[in-house]
Amino acid sequence: MNTQVKTETKSETTDLLIRITSVIALLFIFLVGVNTLSSSFKLLGGGFAKGLLNISANPFVSLMTGMFATVLFQSSSVTTSIIVGLVSSSALSFEGAIPMIMGANLGTSVTNTFVSLGYIRSHSNFKRAFAAATIHDFFNILSVFILLPLELTTGVLSKSALYLANTFYGASASMKYSSPLKSAIKPLTNAIKHFSTKFLGFEDTWAGIVMVVISAVIIMSALSFIVKIMNVIVENHKGEIIEKLLAKNAYLTILFGTLLTIAVQSSSITTSLLVPMAGSGVLTLETIFPITVGANIGTTTTALLASLTGNVMGLAIALVHFLFNVGGTLIWFVPEKLRVIPLWCARKLGEAVERNRLVGPGYIAAVFFIFPILMIYFI
């Protein structure tokens, strides 16, 4: 019996080590994709860059663009990584990218809201599940409501991010820094560039398009595999996670949500895991809220990782993402009196879907599809 237990434990440990090694390798591949994306936009030339800058001229259109892109990609990690690559290559202005980063935060909550539709046949379960899913929505919406106007009028996020980025890189943005990671990635990026220009024989613009496609496939594939691998690990230890989680206070729960999201590289997984537990009544809305806040902070690590292959501006826009989510936490979670606002909004929407189940799909269609498309095409 003991021999069997030891064999099973050894097998589980080996499986875990293989998965962790695979995630590390996939992270490296992911960074290759980000660096390739940055290089590809340099090949595309000034016309393409000008078009992107024009798109980002209106901050509200940029906000909706970031949101809708994330809805389509089903991952804010992909959107923010692409934005980091664009800013690093100067194809997108730093200022124009800030609303896009905020929009990516809005769009990422669509996944767990979709998950809650699985309870649509049960009124009471659907009420709890939908409220649990939309607490993420309302936290992000309220954060944008305060921080976007504040940024547009004072530049507090951009100035803070630039200061931190320059401090990290040095007083000058042009300071040379020999990164071993970038040195390891560069040959692979050059190989993809050589494939597009020499092997396929494309000129700069077409070579750039080919590289965009290749880098997008690399980024999305790597993140997809990371999410799948880490999802299995989290699912296997979900009981232990929740048991430990319930014993902690709110701020330790935020830390837990942050670390869990860093591990799985997806806030959608963290928040989506909570929806079935809320639907079945295992977790309350008050318990879920700090985990969601932590997931929002944890998801910023993907952009920070992506910035490792870029320059000071790439790091700065990644730091904007981090500061935005920390700022939202300071506004809507730290003051206990203000916590009730996103909780109240989510609870009221839960009550609305209990009265009429069609409110749920209608809310998703309006907020994540109809409204952003109208904003993008008619403003």
N, C-alpha and C positions, 0 to 999 in steps of 0.2 A: 504493500500500500504506500509506504513512504517513498519507495523507488519510483512509483508511478507519479506521485505528487512532485518529486524532484524533477522528473523528466518533463512534466507539464510546465513547471516553473521555468526550467531551462529553455524550453521551446518558446514560451511567452517572452522571455528576456531576449532571446535571439531575434524573434519577430520584431520586437520593439527597437532593437539596435539597427536592424535592416531598414525599418521605416524611418528612423531618425537620420541615418546615412543617406537614404533616398531624398529626404526633405532638404538636407544640406546641398546635395548635388543639384536638385531642382532649383534651389535658391540661386546657385551660381548660374544656371541656364537662364533663369529669369533676368538676372542682371545683364547677361549677354544680350538678351532681347531688348532691354531698356537702352543699353548703350548703342545698339544697332539702330534703334528708332531715332535716337538723337542724331546719329550720323546721317541717316536717310534724309532728314529734313534739311540738312545742309546741302545735299545734292539737289533737292527739289528747287532750290533757288528762291530769289526774293519775291517773285510773284505769288508763290504759294504762301510764303510767310505773310505777305501783305494781306492776302485773303483772310488768313486766320486772325490777324490783328483787327481787321474790319469786323469780323464776327464778334470779337470780344470788346468792341467799342462801347456797346451798351451793357452795363453791368447786369441788368435784369435778364437780358437775352443770354449772356454768359452763364448766369445762374441756372437758367432753364436748360441750356446746352449741356452743362455738366451733369445736371439731374437726369436728363433724358438719355444721355450716353450711358450713364450708370445703370439705368433701367434696362437698356438694350443689352449691355454687357453682363448684367446681373452681378456686377462686382465693382464696388468703389475702388478696390485695389488696382484693377486694370485701368480705370479712368484716371486715377491720381498718378499712377506710374507713367502713363502716356503724357499727362500734363507736365510732369517733372522732366521728361525727355524733351518735350517741345520747348519748355522754358530754358533748359540747359543749352539747346541748340539755337536759341534766339528766334525760333519760328513763332513763338507766342510771347507776348509781353508779360512781364512779371505781374504788373497791375491788372492786366486783362485776365490772367489766370486765377486770381484770387476768388472772384465770384464763382468760377467753374469748380474750384475746390469745394466751396460751400455747397454748390449744387450736387456734387458727387456725394456729399454727406446726406443730402435729402434723398437721393435716389437709392441709396444702399438699403433703406428700410423696406423697399418693396418686396423683397424676398420673404421675410418673415410674415409680412401682411398677407402674401399669397398663401403661405403655409396655414394661416388661420382659417382659410376658406374650407379646409378639410373638415371643419366642425360645423359647416353651414346647416346641416340637417338637424342639429340639436340646438335649441334656443339658448339654454343656460350655458352649455359648453362653448357655443359660438360667442356668446357675450363675453365670457372670461378670456377666451383665446384672442378675440379681436382687440379687446382692450389691451391685453399684454403685448400684442404686435404693434399697435399704434402708439404706445408710450414712446417708442423709438422715433416714430414720425413726429410727434408733437414736440419732443425734446429738440430735435433738429430744426423744425420749423420755427419754434420760439427762439432758438439760438440765432438763426439767420435773421429773424425779425429785429433783433437787437444789434447783432454784431455787423451785419452788412451796412446799415446806415452809419454806424459808428466808424467803420473802416472807411467809407466813402467821404466822411466829413473830417476825420482826424488822421487816418492812415495808421492807426495804432497797431494793427496786426502786421502790416507790411514793414513798418519802421522797426518794430520789435524783432521780426524775423530776420531782417537784413542785418541788424546789429548782432544778433546771435550767430548768423551765418558768417559774417565777417570776423567775428571773434574766434570762431572755430577754424576758419581757413587762414586767418591772419588779418592784419589791418588793411591789406590791399587785396582786392578781388582777383588780381592777376598774380598773386603769390604762387610760386611753384610748390607743388606738393607731390612727391612721388609715392603713389599708392600702390602697394603690391597687388591689391585686388584689381585695380584698373590695368595694371601691367599684365595680369593673367587673362583678363577679359579682352584686351585690345587685339591679340592675334586672331581670336575667333571672329570679332567684329570685322577685322580686315579681310578675313577669309570670305565672309558673307558679301562684303563689298566687292571683292575680287570676282566672286561668282556672278554678281549682278552686272558688273562692268566689263570684265574680260571674257569670262566663260560664255555669258549670254549675249555679250556685245552691245548692251544698251548704253545710250548716252545718259548724261546726268539726270535729266528729269525722269525718264523711264526706269533708270537704275534706282533712283530714289523711291519710286512707287513700288518696285519689286522688293526693295529693302523694308519699306513700310509694312507690306503684306507679310514678309518673312518674320519681321520683329513682332508684329501683332500676333501671329500664330505662336511664336515662341513664348511671348508673355502670357497669353491666355492659356496655352497648354500647360506651361509650368505651374501657373497658379492653380489651374484646375486639378492637376495631379497632387499638388501640395494640400489643397483643400480635402481631396478624397482620402489621402493617406492619414492626415491629422484627424479627419472626421471619424475614421475607424478607431483611432486611439482614444478619442474623447468618448465615443459611444461605448467602448468596452469598459471605461472607468466612470461612466456617467453616475452610477449609484453612489460611488465614493465621493465624487465631486459635489453632488447635491447635499449629501450628508454633512460634509465639511463646510460647505457654503452656508447652510442654515445656522451654523454655530457662530458665525462671525458677525461683527457689527457692520454698519453701512459702508464705512470707508475701507474696511478690509474686503468687503464684498466688491467694491469698485476695483480694488487692486486685483482681486480674483478674476473679475471680468476682463480686465486689461491683459493680464498674463495669459488667460485662456485664449483670447483673441490673437495675441501675438503668436501663440503656439499654433493655432489653426490658420493664421493669416487671413481671417475672414470674420468680420463682425456679424455677417448674415448667419453664419453657422452658430455662433454663440447665441444670438437672439432667437434664431429659429428653434434651437434646442429647448428654449424656455416656453415656447408657445404650447406644445402638447402638455407640459406640466401645469401650465396655467389653465388650459382647457379642462384638464381633469381635476383641477382644484388643489393640486399638490403645492403650487407656489402662488402667493398673492401678488397683486400689482405692486405693492410697496416693496416686496422682496425683489421683484424683477427689475424695478427702476434702477437701483445702483449697479446691477450687472450690466444693464444696457448702457449706462453712463461709462462704465469701465470698458465695454466693447468699443464704444466710440473713440476712446483714447487709444486703445490697443490697435485699432485698424490703421492708425497713422504711421505705424512702423513700416508698412510696405512702401509708402512714398519716401520715407527716410532711407530705407534700404536702396531704393531706386536712385536716390540722390548721390549715393556713393560713387556712381559711375559718371556723374556729371561735374558741374562747376558750382561756384558759390551761389549763383542764382537758382540752380536746381535745388540746392539745399535750402535756400530761403523759402521757396514755394512749398517745399515739404514741411518746413517749420511753421508756415502759415496754417497748414492743415492741423498740425499738432496744437498750436496756440488757439485756433478756433474751437477745437473740442474741449480744451482745458478751460477756455473762457466761458463756453456754454455750461460747463460743470460748475464753475464759480458763481455763475448767475442763477442757474435753475436748480442746483442741488445743494450747494453749501448752505445758503440761507433756508432754514427749515420751512419758513412761511411761504417761500416761493416754490418749494417742491410740490405743493398742492396744486399748482396751476397745470403743469403737464399731466399730473395724475387725474385731475378733474376732467380735463379735455378727453383723455383716453377712456375714462369711466363713462362719460356721457355718450361718447361714440359707441361704446359697448352696449349701453342701454338702447341706443337707436337701432342697432342691428338686432337686438332682441325683439324689438317691436316689429321690425321689417327687415328680413334677412337680405333683401335686395340692396339695402343701404351699403352693405359690405362691398360687393362687386362694383357698385356705382361709385363708391368712394375711391377705390383703387383706380378705376378707369378715369375719373375726373382729375384726381391729384397727380397721378403718375404718367398719364398719357395725354388726355385732352388739353388740360391747362398748359403744360409745357410746350406742346406742339403749337397751340394758338399763340403763345408768347413768342416763340422762335420765329414763326412765319408772318406774324402780323404786327410786330413792334418794330 
